[in-house]
Amino acid sequence: MTEQSRGKIIRCDDLLEADVNGEIVALHVEKGQCYGMNTVASRVWELLAEPTSAEQICETLSSEFDVDRETCLTDVEALIADFDSEGLIRPAA
């Protein structure tokens, strides 16, 4: 479990985003970097609009998708680590 996935996190505000056929495309203007998110990553991104934790995200995803809790937590922690390495999330205050 990464440091970011242990506590509550929230997405950074400095991205422009659009929903394209149910998937998020986000642009980090300062970096000039564009991110395309699949359906599940897009749902995680939506949940990160409010302070939340990996465990809370998995509770929601487990009720919406056919995934067991252990697999969900492993995958969500990996996604959170990716978001963190790209500077897309931060610890919630």
All heavy atoms as an XYZ file, in Angstrom:
712
protein
N       0.845     -1.180      0.000
C       0.000      0.000      0.000
C       0.887      1.238      0.000
O       1.801      1.344      0.781
C      -0.913     -0.026      1.221
C      -1.892      1.109      1.263
S      -3.032      1.049      2.666
C      -4.069     -0.308      2.200
N       0.615      2.165     -0.888
C       1.410      3.383     -0.976
C       0.968      4.380      0.086
O      -0.123      4.277      0.632
C       1.250      4.043     -2.361
O      -0.099      4.483     -2.491
C       1.617      3.099     -3.477
N       1.834      5.334      0.352
C       1.500      6.378      1.327
C       0.222      7.102      0.913
O      -0.636      7.386      1.736
C       2.660      7.364      1.442
C       2.469      8.406      2.524
C       2.459      7.814      3.926
O       3.120      6.799      4.169
O       1.760      8.374      4.788
N       0.087      7.409     -0.389
C      -1.085      8.136     -0.866
C      -2.366      7.323     -0.700
O      -3.419      7.888     -0.488
C      -0.920      8.520     -2.345
C       0.018      9.668     -2.565
C      -0.550     10.999     -2.126
O      -1.220     11.126     -1.110
N      -0.267     12.021     -2.874
N      -2.271      6.001     -0.827
C      -3.499      5.207     -0.767
C      -3.933      4.914      0.663
O      -5.019      4.421      0.889
C      -3.336      3.907     -1.555
O      -2.372      3.081     -0.957
N      -3.110      5.208      1.662
C      -3.462      4.937      3.059
C      -4.454      5.944      3.607
O      -5.391      5.588      4.295
C      -2.215      4.934      3.927
C      -1.397      3.703      3.724
C      -0.286      3.615      4.750
N       0.594      2.540      4.353
C       1.885      2.641      4.245
N       2.492      3.772      4.542
N       2.604      1.622      3.862
N      -4.221      7.223      3.344
C      -5.090      8.266      3.876
C      -6.064      8.748      2.822
O      -6.195      8.179      1.747
N      -6.740      9.824      3.166
C      -7.680     10.409      2.211
C      -6.916     11.249      1.205
O      -5.982     11.970      1.543
C      -8.719     11.242      2.935
C      -9.640     10.375      3.763
C     -10.948     11.049      4.001
C     -11.836     10.042      4.710
N     -13.223     10.249      4.424
N      -7.328     11.133     -0.035
C      -6.714     11.863     -1.135
C      -7.799     12.544     -1.949
O      -8.980     12.221     -1.829
C      -5.888     10.915     -2.043
C      -6.729      9.712     -2.455
C      -4.602     10.488     -1.370
C      -6.073      8.765     -3.418
N      -7.365     13.479     -2.769
C      -8.280     14.210     -3.642
C      -7.518     14.561     -4.909
O      -6.293     14.674     -4.904
C      -8.823     15.471     -2.929
C      -9.993     16.078     -3.704
C      -7.718     16.476     -2.643
C     -10.793     17.097     -2.893
N      -8.234     14.727     -5.989
C      -7.554     15.072     -7.238
C      -7.152     16.547     -7.233
O      -7.767     17.373     -6.546
C      -8.415     14.733     -8.442
C      -9.696     15.487     -8.524
C     -10.551     14.960     -9.663
N     -11.714     15.784     -9.864
C     -12.756     15.433    -10.567
N     -12.798     14.250    -11.138
N     -13.763     16.247    -10.713
N      -6.119     16.855     -7.976
C      -5.654     18.237     -8.101
C      -6.624     19.009     -8.988
O      -7.291     18.440     -9.851
C      -4.247     18.273     -8.684
S      -3.017     17.545     -7.589
N      -6.674     20.304     -8.787
C      -7.633     21.144     -9.494
C      -7.118     21.714    -10.809
O      -7.870     22.342    -11.536
C      -8.052     22.320     -8.604
C      -8.773     21.862     -7.357
O      -9.496     20.854     -7.434
O      -8.603     22.509     -6.313
N      -5.839     21.516    -11.107
C      -5.261     22.209    -12.256
C      -5.309     21.399    -13.550
O      -4.431     21.494    -14.384
C      -3.831     22.656    -11.941
C      -2.965     21.538    -11.401
O      -3.478     20.445    -11.165
O      -1.765     21.776    -11.211
N      -6.377     20.636    -13.739
C      -6.568     19.887    -14.970
C      -7.882     20.285    -15.627
O      -8.876     20.548    -14.945
C      -6.604     18.378    -14.691
C      -5.254     17.752    -14.412
C      -5.089     17.522    -12.945
C      -5.113     16.476    -15.185
N      -7.872     20.310    -16.932
C      -9.104     20.454    -17.697
C      -9.523     19.054    -18.074
O      -8.684     18.225    -18.421
C      -8.860     21.290    -18.959
C      -8.353     22.712    -18.754
C      -8.032     23.348    -20.091
C      -9.388     23.530    -18.004
N     -10.809     18.777    -18.025
C     -11.246     17.426    -18.353
C     -12.541     17.446    -19.140
O     -13.304     18.409    -19.083
C     -11.404     16.590    -17.087
C     -12.443     17.124    -16.144
C     -12.514     16.313    -14.866
O     -11.603     16.461    -14.042
O     -13.482     15.558    -14.709
N     -12.737     16.367    -19.878
C     -13.958     16.203    -20.657
C     -14.345     14.731    -20.635
O     -13.485     13.854    -20.581
C     -13.746     16.663    -22.098
N     -15.641     14.489    -20.669
C     -16.166     13.139    -20.760
C     -16.354     12.831    -22.248
O     -17.067     13.537    -22.952
C     -17.506     13.048    -20.026
C     -18.063     11.644    -20.028
O     -18.232     11.066    -21.118
O     -18.340     11.127    -18.939
N     -15.702     11.783    -22.703
C     -15.810     11.360    -24.097
C     -16.334      9.927    -24.093
O     -15.598      8.987    -23.784
C     -14.445     11.443    -24.829
C     -14.572     10.986    -26.265
C     -13.874     12.851    -24.743
N     -17.609      9.793    -24.379
C     -18.252      8.466    -24.407
C     -18.059      7.699    -23.106
O     -17.738      6.511    -23.111
C     -17.755      7.643    -25.591
C     -18.123      8.250    -26.917
O     -19.190      8.837    -27.058
N     -17.243      8.127    -27.888
N     -18.223      8.369    -21.975
C     -18.138      7.716    -20.676
C     -16.736      7.548    -20.131
O     -16.546      6.937    -19.093
N     -15.762      8.073    -20.836
C     -14.379      8.006    -20.364
C     -13.819      9.421    -20.259
O     -14.142     10.283    -21.067
C     -13.531      7.151    -21.299
C     -14.012      5.705    -21.330
C     -13.161      4.785    -22.173
O     -12.288      5.272    -22.919
O     -13.366      3.563    -22.080
N     -12.973      9.635    -19.251
C     -12.403     10.958    -18.999
C     -11.127     11.160    -19.813
O     -10.268     10.278    -19.867
C     -12.084     11.150    -17.503
C     -13.348     11.017    -16.652
C     -11.356     12.465    -17.232
C     -14.352     12.124    -16.828
N     -11.031     12.319    -20.408
C      -9.791     12.789    -21.016
C      -9.434     14.053    -20.255
O     -10.245     14.981    -20.165
C      -9.961     13.080    -22.525
C      -8.681     13.660    -23.101
C     -10.382     11.824    -23.272
N      -8.246     14.065    -19.649
C      -7.827     15.200    -18.827
C      -6.555     15.803    -19.394
O      -5.678     15.080    -19.884
C      -7.599     14.760    -17.387
N      -6.461     17.118    -19.333
C      -5.295     17.836    -19.814
C      -4.683     18.614    -18.664
O      -5.362     19.417    -18.011
C      -5.678     18.799    -20.940
C      -4.582     19.739    -21.434
C      -3.444     18.953    -22.092
C      -5.150     20.772    -22.382
N      -3.416     18.336    -18.391
C      -2.656     19.105    -17.408
C      -2.012     20.236    -18.191
O      -1.030     20.031    -18.907
C      -1.609     18.224    -16.730
C      -1.025     18.831    -15.499
N      -0.265     19.966    -15.529
C      -1.125     18.458    -14.202
C       0.107     20.266    -14.297
N      -0.404     19.366    -13.473
N      -2.574     21.434    -18.079
C      -2.174     22.569    -18.908
C      -0.708     22.930    -18.702
O       0.030     23.110    -19.673
C      -3.089     23.791    -18.653
C      -2.634     24.982    -19.469
C      -4.542     23.444    -18.962
N      -0.270     23.026    -17.445
C       1.115     23.421    -17.170
C       2.116     22.435    -17.745
O       3.164     22.819    -18.252
C       1.337     23.583    -15.674
C       0.692     24.820    -15.102
C       0.997     24.982    -13.628
O       2.029     24.463    -13.150
O       0.190     25.641    -12.947
N       1.827     21.143    -17.653
C       2.722     20.106    -18.170
C       2.555     19.887    -19.667
O       3.426     19.298    -20.296
C       2.455     18.772    -17.468
C       2.919     18.670    -16.059
C       2.599     17.262    -15.577
C       3.277     16.914    -14.299
N       2.969     15.542    -13.895
N       1.401     20.290    -20.205
C       1.113     19.996    -21.600
C       0.892     18.503    -21.818
O       1.130     17.978    -22.893
N       0.412     17.833    -20.775
C       0.232     16.378    -20.803
C      -1.257     16.041    -20.836
O      -2.049     16.633    -20.110
C       0.878     15.761    -19.560
C       0.886     14.278    -19.525
C       1.909     13.673    -20.462
O       2.937     14.280    -20.756
N       1.628     12.498    -20.943
N      -1.612     15.090    -21.675
C      -2.998     14.638    -21.790
C      -3.093     13.211    -21.256
O      -2.201     12.395    -21.487
C      -3.430     14.694    -23.242
S      -5.177     14.327    -23.481
N      -4.172     12.926    -20.541
C      -4.387     11.608    -19.943
C      -5.734     11.069    -20.388
O      -6.755     11.735    -20.225
C      -4.364     11.694    -18.411
C      -3.100     12.298    -17.871
C      -3.009     13.669    -17.638
C      -1.978     11.517    -17.619
C      -1.837     14.237    -17.154
C      -0.806     12.075    -17.137
C      -0.748     13.436    -16.912
O       0.406     14.001    -16.439
N      -5.744      9.873    -20.920
C      -6.980      9.189    -21.276
C      -7.252      8.111    -20.245
O      -6.349      7.347    -19.900
N      -8.460      8.061    -19.740
C      -8.804      7.099    -18.689
C      -9.900      6.172    -19.182
O     -10.887      6.644    -19.763
C      -9.269      7.841    -17.438
C      -8.217      8.771    -16.870
S      -8.841      9.638    -15.425
C      -7.788     11.097    -15.457
N      -9.723      4.881    -18.927
C     -10.765      3.931    -19.288
C     -11.957      4.097    -18.343
O     -11.948      4.954    -17.453
C     -10.232      2.495    -19.313
C      -9.819      1.987    -17.945
O     -10.241      2.481    -16.905
N      -8.966      0.976    -17.933
N     -12.963      3.271    -18.509
C     -14.195      3.408    -17.734
C     -13.957      3.331    -16.230
O     -14.470      4.152    -15.468
C     -15.205      2.315    -18.155
O     -15.429      2.426    -19.564
C     -16.521      2.461    -17.430
N     -13.180      2.363    -15.781
C     -12.947      2.203    -14.345
C     -12.091      3.347    -13.806
O     -12.403      3.930    -12.769
C     -12.315      0.833    -14.026
C     -11.983      0.717    -12.547
C     -13.251     -0.296    -14.455
N     -11.012      3.694    -14.511
C     -10.172      4.816    -14.073
C     -10.983      6.111    -14.050
O     -10.804      6.942    -13.154
C      -8.953      4.954    -14.979
N     -11.883      6.268    -15.004
C     -12.748      7.450    -15.025
C     -13.644      7.493    -13.801
O     -13.858      8.551    -13.207
C     -13.603      7.464    -16.296
O     -12.807      7.611    -17.441
N     -14.160      6.329    -13.402
C     -15.007      6.278    -12.205
C     -14.204      6.605    -10.955
O     -14.655      7.365    -10.088
C     -15.656      4.890    -12.075
C     -16.581      4.785    -10.887
C     -17.773      5.732    -11.016
N     -18.671      5.543     -9.877
C     -19.083      6.537     -9.083
N     -18.689      7.786     -9.298
N     -19.890      6.283     -8.083
N     -12.982      6.095    -10.868
C     -12.103      6.424     -9.738
C     -11.846      7.929     -9.730
O     -11.906      8.579     -8.680
C     -10.785      5.623     -9.801
C      -9.790      6.127     -8.758
C     -11.057      4.131     -9.613
N     -11.571      8.497    -10.892
C     -11.328      9.937    -11.004
C     -12.536     10.720    -10.496
O     -12.387     11.713     -9.771
C     -10.999     10.300    -12.450
C     -10.583     11.716    -12.629
C     -11.297     12.718    -13.215
C      -9.351     12.304    -12.216
N     -10.588     13.891    -13.183
C      -9.382     13.664    -12.579
C      -8.211     11.813    -11.571
C      -8.331     14.537    -12.322
C      -7.168     12.682    -11.319
C      -7.233     14.030    -11.695
N     -13.738     10.295    -10.859
C     -14.953     10.954    -10.375
C     -15.018     10.891     -8.842
O     -15.366     11.880     -8.196
C     -16.193     10.284    -10.962
C     -16.386     10.522    -12.435
C     -17.519      9.677    -13.019
O     -18.173      8.910    -12.267
O     -17.740      9.763    -14.233
N     -14.709      9.730     -8.283
C     -14.757      9.571     -6.827
C     -13.720     10.437     -6.129
O     -13.919     10.850     -4.984
C     -14.571      8.099     -6.453
C     -15.700      7.169     -6.915
C     -15.303      5.711     -6.717
C     -17.006      7.488     -6.194
N     -12.623     10.736     -6.808
C     -11.562     11.562     -6.223
C     -11.899     13.057     -6.238
O     -11.106     13.870     -5.787
C     -10.238     11.319     -6.951
C      -9.578      9.978     -6.649
C      -8.437      9.713     -7.631
C      -9.074      9.938     -5.219
N     -13.085     13.405     -6.695
C     -13.512     14.810     -6.645
C     -13.719     15.257     -5.203
O     -13.647     16.443     -4.894
C     -14.791     15.010     -7.454
N     -13.978     14.293     -4.319
C     -14.137     14.542     -2.888
C     -13.055     13.763     -2.149
O     -12.608     12.722     -2.634
C     -15.512     14.071     -2.418
C     -16.678     14.781     -3.078
C     -16.776     16.248     -2.688
O     -16.419     16.585     -1.536
O     -17.212     17.046     -3.530
N     -12.636     14.225     -0.979
C     -11.640     13.464     -0.219
C     -12.117     12.032      0.018
O     -13.251     11.812      0.452
C     -11.528     14.235      1.099
C     -11.940     15.628      0.752
C     -13.009     15.464     -0.292
N     -11.286     11.070     -0.313
C     -11.640      9.665     -0.176
C     -10.383      8.827     -0.019
O      -9.274      9.336     -0.185
C     -12.489      9.200     -1.385
O     -13.047      7.926     -1.103
C     -11.680      9.150     -2.663
N     -10.553      7.572      0.295
C      -9.416      6.662      0.444
C      -9.565      5.503     -0.534
O     -10.643      5.288     -1.107
C      -9.375      6.108      1.875
O     -10.502      5.279      2.110
N      -8.496      4.736     -0.704
C      -8.539      3.567     -1.583
C      -9.620      2.597     -1.106
O     -10.348      2.019     -1.917
C      -7.176      2.887     -1.629
N      -9.739      2.429      0.193
C     -10.734      1.521      0.741
C     -12.153      1.979      0.407
O     -13.006      1.182      0.023
C     -10.571      1.394      2.266
C      -9.318      0.658      2.686
C      -8.071      1.544      2.710
O      -8.190      2.797      2.625
O      -6.974      0.993      2.797
N     -12.404      3.280      0.525
C     -13.727      3.807      0.204
C     -14.019      3.677     -1.286
O     -15.144      3.366     -1.677
C     -13.831      5.267      0.634
C     -13.849      5.440      2.138
C     -13.708      6.896      2.551
O     -12.912      7.643      1.990
N     -14.491      7.290      3.549
N     -13.013      3.911     -2.101
C     -13.186      3.755     -3.550
C     -13.563      2.310     -3.864
O     -14.477      2.049     -4.654
C     -11.907      4.174     -4.303
C     -11.721      5.694     -4.207
C     -11.956      3.720     -5.760
C     -10.376      6.192     -4.685
N     -12.891      1.352     -3.231
C     -13.177     -0.064     -3.477
C     -14.570     -0.462     -3.010
O     -15.210     -1.305     -3.644
C     -12.116     -0.947     -2.840
S     -10.598     -0.943     -3.796
N     -15.031      0.128     -1.936
C     -16.399     -0.146     -1.501
C     -17.389      0.223     -2.601
O     -18.314     -0.529     -2.901
C     -16.723      0.622     -0.222
C     -16.095      0.052      1.018
C     -16.419      0.859      2.255
O     -17.492      1.508      2.310
O     -15.595      0.851      3.187
N     -17.183      1.382     -3.197
C     -18.063      1.832     -4.268
C     -17.908      0.958     -5.505
O     -18.903      0.499     -6.081
C     -17.763      3.309     -4.623
O     -17.965      4.111     -3.459
C     -18.663      3.798     -5.748
N     -16.665      0.723     -5.931
C     -16.434     -0.056     -7.150
C     -16.943     -1.486     -7.018
O     -17.467     -2.048     -7.987
C     -14.952     -0.066     -7.511
C     -14.333      1.268     -7.914
C     -12.863      1.083     -8.258
C     -15.080      1.907     -9.068
N     -16.815     -2.075     -5.835
C     -17.276     -3.448     -5.625
C     -18.785     -3.566     -5.805
O     -19.282     -4.613     -6.205
C     -16.881     -3.945     -4.234
O     -15.484     -4.058     -4.142
N     -19.500     -2.486     -5.512
C     -20.950     -2.515     -5.692
C     -21.361     -2.205     -7.137
O     -22.464     -2.536     -7.546
C     -21.628     -1.536     -4.731
O     -21.356     -0.199     -5.093
N     -20.463     -1.590     -7.894
C     -20.794     -1.203     -9.265
C     -20.227     -2.144    -10.334
O     -20.743     -2.197    -11.441
C     -20.263      0.210     -9.537
C     -20.911      1.262     -8.680
C     -20.329      2.653     -8.877
O     -19.349      2.820     -9.625
O     -20.864      3.581     -8.267
N     -19.152     -2.849    -10.001
C     -18.487     -3.731    -10.950
C     -18.350     -5.120    -10.338
O     -18.371     -5.280     -9.126
C     -17.085     -3.187    -11.304
C     -17.095     -1.865    -12.007
C     -16.981     -0.682    -11.280
C     -17.217     -1.783    -13.382
C     -16.986      0.558    -11.918
C     -17.225     -0.556    -14.034
C     -17.106      0.612    -13.306
N     -18.175     -6.107    -11.188
C     -17.983     -7.483    -10.724
C     -16.504     -7.685    -10.417
O     -15.742     -8.134    -11.267
C     -18.454     -8.456    -11.805
C     -18.356     -9.894    -11.355
O     -18.363    -10.148    -10.132
O     -18.268    -10.772    -12.232
N     -16.102     -7.316     -9.183
C     -14.696     -7.422     -8.777
C     -14.647     -7.749     -7.283
O     -15.440     -7.232     -6.499
C     -13.927     -6.113     -9.080
C     -14.490     -4.933     -8.315
C     -12.442     -6.276     -8.820
N     -13.733     -8.640     -6.926
C     -13.578     -8.947     -5.504
C     -12.744     -7.852     -4.842
O     -11.997     -7.130     -5.490
C     -12.951    -10.330     -5.298
C     -11.526    -10.399     -5.809
O     -10.606    -10.075     -5.035
O     -11.342    -10.774     -6.991
N     -12.888     -7.735     -3.543
C     -12.263     -6.640     -2.792
C     -10.741     -6.649     -2.903
O     -10.128     -5.596     -3.056
C     -12.689     -6.716     -1.328
C     -12.149     -5.577     -0.511
C     -13.113     -5.220      0.593
N     -12.572     -4.231      1.476
C     -12.521     -2.921      1.195
N     -12.963     -2.456      0.066
N     -12.021     -2.076      2.068
N     -10.113     -7.811     -2.815
C      -8.652     -7.886     -2.869
C      -8.116     -7.408     -4.225
O      -7.184     -6.612     -4.277
C      -8.192     -9.324     -2.600
C      -6.682     -9.467     -2.543
C      -6.260    -10.889     -2.217
O      -6.941    -11.542     -1.400
O      -5.253    -11.327     -2.787
N      -8.720     -7.881     -5.302
C      -8.303     -7.445     -6.639
C      -8.539     -5.955     -6.813
O      -7.690     -5.232     -7.342
C      -9.071     -8.233     -7.724
O      -8.807     -9.625     -7.555
C      -8.675     -7.797     -9.115
N      -9.696     -5.500     -6.354
C     -10.035     -4.081     -6.461
C      -9.008     -3.227     -5.738
O      -8.503     -2.251     -6.303
C     -11.431     -3.838     -5.892
S     -11.984     -2.123     -6.061
N      -8.678     -3.588     -4.517
C      -7.739     -2.793     -3.731
C      -6.358     -2.757     -4.383
O      -5.739     -1.698     -4.475
C      -7.653     -3.313     -2.302
C      -6.983     -2.393     -1.294
C      -7.627     -1.016     -1.255
C      -7.031     -3.014      0.098
N      -5.907     -3.895     -4.889
C      -4.610     -3.950     -5.573
C      -4.610     -3.031     -6.794
O      -3.674     -2.252     -7.003
C      -4.290     -5.399     -6.000
O      -4.216     -6.207     -4.834
C      -2.978     -5.466     -6.758
N      -5.674     -3.109     -7.599
C      -5.756     -2.302     -8.816
C      -5.917     -0.813     -8.515
O      -5.299      0.036     -9.167
C      -6.897     -2.793     -9.707
C      -6.641     -4.166    -10.292
O      -5.499     -4.670    -10.201
O      -7.595     -4.752    -10.849
N      -6.730     -0.485     -7.516
C      -6.940      0.920     -7.155
C      -5.652      1.519     -6.596
O      -5.294      2.652     -6.929
C      -8.124      1.070     -6.176
C      -8.137      2.454     -5.523
C      -9.437      0.820     -6.898
N      -4.936      0.767     -5.767
C      -3.671      1.278     -5.234
C      -2.665      1.529     -6.355
O      -1.934      2.527     -6.324
C      -3.108      0.318     -4.198
C      -3.875      0.355     -2.903
C      -3.394     -0.662     -1.885
O      -2.648     -1.593     -2.245
O      -3.782     -0.518     -0.716
N      -2.635      0.665     -7.356
C      -1.734      0.865     -8.500
C      -2.141      2.120     -9.283
O      -1.281      2.912     -9.689
C      -1.744     -0.359     -9.405
N      -3.435      2.311     -9.482
C      -3.915      3.499    -10.192
C      -3.608      4.764     -9.404
O      -3.156      5.769     -9.970
C      -5.412      3.382    -10.461
C      -6.048      4.523    -11.238
C      -5.398      4.686    -12.621
C      -7.548      4.296    -11.381
N      -3.815      4.719     -8.097
C      -3.500      5.870     -7.250
C      -2.007      6.185     -7.324
O      -1.620      7.355     -7.400
C      -3.964      5.619     -5.799
C      -5.487      5.702     -5.726
C      -3.318      6.600     -4.825
C      -6.078      5.260     -4.402
N      -1.171      5.169     -7.332
C       0.278      5.382     -7.455
C       0.597      6.046     -8.788
O       1.442      6.947     -8.848
C       1.026      4.060     -7.311
N      -0.074      5.618     -9.861
C       0.128      6.255    -11.172
C      -0.316      7.712    -11.142
O       0.392      8.595    -11.635
C      -0.638      5.509    -12.268
C      -0.038      4.163    -12.611
O       1.131      3.896    -12.235
O      -0.740      3.365    -13.267
N      -1.511      7.961    -10.587
C      -1.994      9.339    -10.481
C      -1.019     10.186     -9.670
O      -0.719     11.328    -10.028
C      -3.382      9.379     -9.818
C      -4.540      8.960    -10.683
C      -5.759      8.667    -10.109
C      -4.429      8.859    -12.063
C      -6.859      8.297    -10.875
C      -5.513      8.487    -12.850
C      -6.728      8.212    -12.253
N      -0.513      9.632     -8.581
C       0.425     10.351     -7.715
C       1.713     10.656     -8.460
O       2.223     11.788     -8.392
C       0.708      9.535     -6.460
C       1.551     10.279     -5.445
O       1.348     11.501     -5.275
O       2.417      9.648     -4.821
N       2.257      9.698     -9.184
C       3.536      9.917     -9.899
C       3.396     10.977    -10.979
O       4.356     11.648    -11.333
C       4.063      8.614    -10.488
O       3.266      8.185    -11.570
N       2.179     11.151    -11.484
C       1.927     12.189    -12.493
C       1.508     13.522    -11.891
O       1.283     14.491    -12.602
C       0.829     11.717    -13.472
C       1.262     10.558    -14.350
C       2.386     10.925    -15.309
O       2.416     12.082    -15.805
O       3.224     10.048    -15.583
N       1.396     13.572    -10.558
C       1.017     14.810     -9.883
C      -0.451     15.156    -10.049
O      -0.818     16.326    -10.022
N      -1.312     14.130    -10.222
C      -2.719     14.379    -10.455
C      -3.566     14.365     -9.192
O      -4.717     14.786     -9.204
C      -3.270     13.323    -11.427
C      -2.564     13.217    -12.777
C      -3.195     12.128    -13.614
C      -2.580     14.555    -13.508
N      -2.993     13.860     -8.085
C      -3.703     13.809     -6.811
C      -2.827     14.397     -5.717
O      -1.623     14.595     -5.923
C      -4.100     12.359     -6.442
C      -2.859     11.468     -6.325
C      -5.116     11.811     -7.414
C      -3.120     10.081     -5.777
N      -3.453     14.652     -4.587
C      -2.721     15.183     -3.424
C      -3.426     14.697     -2.170
O      -4.589     14.299     -2.219
C      -2.672     16.697     -3.472
C      -4.033     17.354     -3.418
C      -3.950     18.873     -3.428
N      -5.250     19.496     -3.580
C      -6.151     19.630     -2.613
N      -5.903     19.180     -1.403
N      -7.322     20.206     -2.829
N      -2.715     14.736     -1.029
C      -3.397     14.393      0.227
C      -4.523     15.387      0.488
O      -4.395     16.577      0.222
C      -2.292     14.545      1.279
C      -1.016     14.482      0.519
C      -1.299     15.034     -0.833
N      -5.617     14.882      0.987
C      -6.747     15.760      1.330
C      -6.434     16.460      2.648
O      -5.856     15.871      3.545
C      -8.030     14.946      1.452
N      -6.799     17.727      2.718
C      -6.535     18.518      3.944
C      -7.474     18.130      5.042
O      -8.539     17.662      4.861
C      -6.659     19.993      3.645
